[in-house]
Amino acid sequence: MLIKKGMQVRVISGAHKGSEGKVLFVSPKKQRVIVEGINFIKKSTKPSQENQSGGIVEKEAPLHISNVMILQSGVVSRLGYKIMEDGSKIRILKKTNEESEIQ
């Protein structure tokens, strides 16, 4: 999975197209990501210790990983790998050929 927690991403399709945010959670098995401040849903909750009154709570819902692209320095790009001479592997942005901030 190329997208990791903490990366800045931009939504490239769907109802929230063009929105940007930070990745809060990544689910590799389901190929979903939760992005901060995007794709809110309303969920009814019962009263509990944490929420005494219960009621309706808004929270972020997951997006499919194919609907987001990595955003670095204002440029949206795909991510790839480059093998160095010493055998190590680094992540690079394909559009600009620079290293990714989060390794």
C-alpha positions in Angstrom: 0.0 0.0 0.0 1.5 3.3 -1.1 -0.5 5.7 1.0 0.5 5.8 4.7 -0.9 7.4 7.8 0.0 11.1 8.1 0.3 11.9 4.4 -1.4 14.8 2.8 -3.8 13.7 0.0 -6.3 15.2 -2.4 -9.6 13.5 -3.3 -9.7 13.0 -7.1 -13.2 11.7 -7.7 -16.6 11.5 -6.0 -18.7 14.0 -4.1 -15.6 15.5 -2.3 -13.5 15.9 -5.4 -10.8 18.6 -4.9 -10.8 18.4 -1.1 -7.5 18.0 0.7 -6.6 16.5 4.1 -4.3 14.4 6.2 -4.7 10.6 6.3 -5.8 9.5 9.8 -6.3 5.7 9.2 -5.4 3.2 6.5 -7.0 -0.2 6.0 -4.9 -2.3 3.6 -7.2 -5.3 3.5 -10.3 -3.3 2.6 -8.3 -0.7 0.6 -9.8 2.2 2.4 -8.5 5.4 4.0 -10.0 7.9 6.4 -9.1 11.5 5.6 -9.4 14.3 8.2 -12.4 16.5 7.6 -13.7 14.7 4.5 -16.7 12.4 3.9 -18.7 13.0 7.2 -21.5 10.7 8.1 -24.1 11.0 10.8 -24.4 8.0 13.2 -27.0 7.5 15.9 -25.5 6.4 19.2 -26.9 5.1 22.5 -26.0 6.8 25.8 -22.7 5.6 27.2 -20.1 6.5 29.8 -18.3 8.8 27.3 -21.5 10.3 25.8 -24.1 10.6 28.5 -26.9 12.0 26.3 -26.3 9.8 23.2 -27.9 11.2 20.0 -26.4 11.9 16.6 -22.7 12.0 16.1 -20.8 13.1 13.0 -17.6 11.3 12.1 -15.4 10.7 9.0 -16.2 7.7 6.9 -13.7 5.8 4.8 -12.9 6.4 1.1 -11.6 3.9 -1.4 -7.8 4.3 -1.8 -8.2 4.8 -5.6 -10.1 8.0 -5.0 -7.2 9.8 -3.4 -3.7 10.9 -4.6 -0.7 12.1 -2.7 -0.2 15.8 -2.4 3.3 17.2 -1.8 4.4 20.8 -2.2 1.0 21.6 -3.9 1.6 18.9 -6.6 -0.6 15.8 -6.9 1.3 12.8 -8.1 1.5 9.0 -8.1 4.0 7.3 -6.0 6.7 4.8 -7.1 9.9 3.2 -5.9 13.5 3.6 -7.0 16.3 1.2 -6.1 19.5 2.9 -5.2 23.0 1.6 -5.9 23.4 0.3 -2.4 20.3 -1.8 -2.8 18.0 0.3 -0.7 14.5 1.3 -1.9 13.1 4.8 -1.7 9.7 6.2 -2.5 9.6 8.9 -5.2 6.9 11.0 -6.7 6.5 10.1 -10.3 5.5 13.6 -11.6 8.5 15.4 -10.1 11.0 12.6 -9.4 11.6 13.8 -5.9 11.7 11.8 -2.7 8.4 11.4 -0.7 8.4 13.2 2.7 7.0 10.1 4.5 9.1 7.0 4.1 
